[in-house]
Amino acid sequence: MNTAVPCYYHLDVEVSPERVGQVGRILAAHLRLWDLEILVDPVCRGAELLLRAIDEHATDKDTSIELWWNGQHLITAIGDNDRDLRPHQDLRACLARIAAMSDGWGCCTTDTGSKVIWFSQRAPSGERVPRVPRTPSPRLREMLQIPRAVPPALPARSAHGVLEDAR
């Protein structure tokens, strides 16, 4: 059985209105590189929603974007450094749209006080996903090689187990 190739991508960006579209194109290119064309639209729409909300509400525009692919789910995480941005109030409309279009989502804080908002998309079954090549399995029928030289004849044994000279 083939196993999926795990993939990871990280991007640090200072959010601005013109950068939102650029980030969407960068993420789309990586998803196409990973043969995940089917996930380009929902992932880019979700990332652009969050980046536009951060651009509108946050004072610190430095943002980290990460993509993780494990063979079944693609997780997109967007982290900001703005301690004043409250996801439950400032981003309520954005998070409702993220929840409606993703298979799962969440928000957590880091030790430094920054926030990470993530959402996941499941790849539909039957879609082509990057796989690790299998090692060749052994054949059921393997041929034995013919010896290069015939081994010398072994001396015959007598009925009593004593070696006799085979002359």
N, C-alpha and C positions, 0 to 999 in steps of 0.2 A: 504494500500500500504506500502510495506517495504521501508525504507530509508537506504541509504548507511551509513556504519560506517566510519566516517572520521579517517584517520590514519596519523601519523606523525613520522618521524625518523630523528635524527640529529647525525652526526658523525664528529668529529674533527680529522684530520690526518695530519702528516707531509709527504708530497709526496716524494716518491723515486721510482725508477723503480720496486723494488720488492713489494712495498705497493700497486701499481696500481692493480695488480691481486687480492690481498687480499681484497681491497675495492670492487672490482667487485663481489667477492664471498659473501661478507657481504650484499651488496645491493640485490643480487639475493636471498639470504636467507630470507630477510625481505619481498620481493615481493612474494615469495612462501608462507610465513606465512600469508600474507594478501590475499591469493588466487588470485594473479595476475600473474600467471605463463606466460601468453601470453605476458606480458610486460617486462619480464626479459631480453631478448636479446637486444631490442632497447635501454632500459634504461642503461644497463651495457655497451653497446658499446659507447653510448654518454658520459657517465661518464668517461670511460677509455680514450676516445679521449681528453676530457678536462684535465684530470689529467696528461696525457702524455705531453700535450702542456705546462701545468704549470710546470712540472718537467723540460722540455727542456728550457723554456724561463724565468721563474721567478727566482728572487734571494731569495725571502722569500717563503719557501715551505709550510708554515702552511696554511691549507685549511679546510674549513667547507663544509660539504655535507648535504643537507636536502632533504627529500622526503615528499611530501604532496599528499595524496589521498583523493579526495572529492566524490568519487562514479562514476564519469565520466572521470575525468582527473587525471593523475599522473604528478606532477610537480617535476622535479629534479633541484635543485639549487646548484651550486658550487661557493663558494666565496673564494677569495684569498686576502692576505694582501699586495701584491706587488704593490706599487704605480707606478713603472716604466713599468709594463706590460701593453701594449696598445692593447685592443682587436681588434681594427680596423686595426692594422698593424701586430702585432706578432701572433695573433690567426686567421688570415683571412681564411686560408685553413681549420682549425679545425671548425670554425663557419659555413663555407659553407657546410661541411659534416653534422653538427648538424642540420642545416636548412633543408637539403634534407631528413633527416630521422625522423624528428619530426613533430608534428602537429603545433607547435608554439615555438618560442624561443625569448630570449631577453637578454639584458645586462644593468645593472644599477650600479651606485656607491652608496656607503653608506656615512654617515656623517664623518666617519673616513678616507675616501679616498680609501677604498678597493673596489673591484669589485665583482659583483655577476653575473654569467652567468646562465641562467635557460633555460630549454626546457620542453615541455609538450608532453605527449602521451595520446591519448584517448583510453579507453578500448572499443574494438569492442562490438557492441550490441549483447546481447545474451550470453556474457561470464559470468561465475559465478563470482560474486563480493560479498564481505562480506556485510551482511545486518544486520540491527538492527531488532531483533525479534519484531513482532507486539504484542500488548496487546490483549488478547482474546476479541472478540466482543461478545456482549450479544446474547443469543439465541433468535430466533423469538418466540418460544413457551416455556414459562417458566411455570412450574407447581406450583400451590399454595400449600403450606403445609396444611395438615389437622390440625385443631386446636387440642391441647392436651386435652382441657376440653370444654364441651359445655357451651356456655354462658347462664346465667339464663334468663328465659322468661321475656320479658318486659311487664309492665302493659298495658292493652288495653285502647284506648281513646274512649270516647263517641262521638256522632255526634256534640256535642257542644264544644269539645276540652278539656273536663274535664277528668282527670284521674279517672278510676274506679278500684275498687279492683277486681282483677282477681281470686276470690275464687269460 
